[in-house]
Amino acid sequence: MDRNPSPPSPGRDKEEEEVAGGDCIGSTVYSKHWLFGVLSGLIQIVSPENTKSSSDDEEQQTELDEEMENEICRVWDMSMDEDVALFLQEFNAPDIFMGVLAKSKCPRLREICVGILGNMACFQEICVSISSEKNLGQVLLHCLYDSDPPTLLETSRLLLTCLSQAEVASVWVERIREHPAIYDSICFIMSSSTNVDLLVKVGEVVDKLFDLDEKLMLEWVRNGATQPLDQPQEESEEQPVFRLVPCILEAAKQVRSENPEWLDVYMHILQLLTTVDDGIQAIVHCPDTGKDIWNLLFDLVCHEFCQSDDPPIILQEQKTVLASAFSVLSAIYASQTEQEYLKIEKDLPLIDSLIRVLQNMEQCQKKTENSTESNTEETKKTDLTQDDFHLKILKDILCEFLSNIFQALTKETVAQGVKEGQLSKQKCSCAFQNLLPFYSPVVEDFIKILHEVDKALADDLEKSFPSLKVQT
């Protein structure tokens, strides 16, 4: 089925309406009696007499009766309504779904049950109730070991919803920490799945977990870093040791192949890793992985995002992914400059990209300041504050990275940049405008080299930035 069937038709004549007036769920037109019938049918599916099966009817257990599928799908749709969700909670529907998940072998039925719980968890009161049920929590986490992508997707969606509720987030973090096998399952999904929707949702779960709990992030970074010396080779082959960073990289590559704009979450995971020393080391101390990550991000910022033929306003859509990508590149560049893949000839394309983003940022800020007067003053102030916040983060990352690259420039590289246009007067002026005054020593050293390469350009820049003239 391409979509879930629509909920039952509310159409009924006047006499039926009067009789069924007390049968409606809350302020909706959905029938309590009909819903009881569907839930009773679910109970029958997982009742003991139906779960005792021989190998002959085992195949039937993996299939869902079409009528039952249509009805339970209607419940899935209906559960987005708060009155329905609260009624399901009152009727102890989560316990019924837990029984289905614990006993049913039908992938479609399992997917729908987790999906309904995911919809119910969108309402805080129900989310707290679901999260407080330890047994249900165990069953739901066990769904992460499922082999069915739709079930994994709905499980990930449910987990993300719960992790986004401040009142219960710590409960789920602790449960996940208590189940080390979840690490292996998530790594397996990231490293092997071709389902981009699933990869993005699993990435969002990992991103949220790492954002909530640095300790868990460190545990996962260190997981699989070294294989136990006493582990037999045969066992090693049967149970591969997953390393987090290569799995993240594989997921990012797969997501990029379908839509680079969905990479935001994986770029942010890598950025979170670079906030701790173990995370940076996990990236740069694995030569192949470090090289692949560098090349992926280099290609994204130099050839994919915020290109010269894009309108400057594109920066508003790409500012968060660019901030993460440049932040990771900067961390790798600063921590492992001796690596072969960080050759100096890559500095000029990076300078070009960094300055291009800074130029677009200036254009965006001008347009933001001259925003349409149709908005209220309060709305404009809020939007400006949010835009300024994200753009300021991006600008700080760009300037720090640009200053690090400037410090590594040789006379030969500067000469090449002047000749090829990456270090034209316009681009140098943009760089100086953003680097000064916080990176004055870096700019001054660059000007000294530029004097040896192109004195006229250096003099022009000094005229535009008088503070530099005094220092040289």
Buried (B, 14 or more C-beta within 10 A) or exposed (E): EEEBBEBBEEEEEEEEEEEBEEBBBBEBBBBBEBBEEBBEBBEEBBEEEBBEEEEEEEEEBEEBBEEBBBBBBBBBBBBBBBBBBBBBBEBEBBEBBBBBBBBBBBBBBBBBBBBBBBBBBBBEEBBBBBBEBEEBBBBBBBBBBBEBBBBBBBBBBBBBBBBBBEEBBEBBBEBBBEBEEBBBBBBBBBBEBEBBBBBBBBBBBBBBBBBBBEEBBBBBBBBBBEEEEEEEEEEEEEEEBBBBBBBBBBBBEBBBEBEBEBBBBBBBBBBBBBEBEBBBBBBBBBEEBBBBBBEBBBBBBBEBBBEEEBEBEBBBEBBBBBBBBBBBBBBBBEBBEEBEBBEBEBBBBBBBBBBBBBBBBBEBBEEBEEEEEEEEEEEBEEEBEEBEEBBEBBBBBBBBBBBBBBEEBEEEBBBBBBEEEBBBBEBBBBBBEBBBEEBBEBBBBBBEBBBEBBEEBBBBBBEEBEEBEEEE
